[in-house]
Amino acid sequence: MSDVKSKIREVLAARGGFPGGIEALGDQSDLYAAGLSSFASVQIMLALEEAFDLEFPDSLLNRKTFQSVDAIAGAVQGILDGAPAAE
């Protein structure tokens, strides 16, 4: 999963617009508390879909999915593994 998290961090660095940079945030840090806007979360979702060649199901299009690097990684890995989407 570390490769997944590395790619997610690359996308967050490019699209997240975090004032202190993504490097200062841990994998469980609240990205919204760190400055992630709703607009940026949509940009991140689109960039992640392109980076991982996947599509987020509607059931994962929520704040909880994009709350932290760990949450994003879990969602991405679940989609890649073909796991059913969380409700």
Secondary structure as GFF3:
##gff-version 3
##sequence-region A 1 87
A	DSSP	alpha_helix	2	15	.	.	.	ID=ss1
A	DSSP	three_ten_helix	22	24	.	.	.	ID=ss2
A	DSSP	alpha_helix	38	52	.	.	.	ID=ss3
A	DSSP	three_ten_helix	58	60	.	.	.	ID=ss4
A	DSSP	three_ten_helix	63	66	.	.	.	ID=ss5
A	DSSP	alpha_helix	69	81	.	.	.	ID=ss6
###
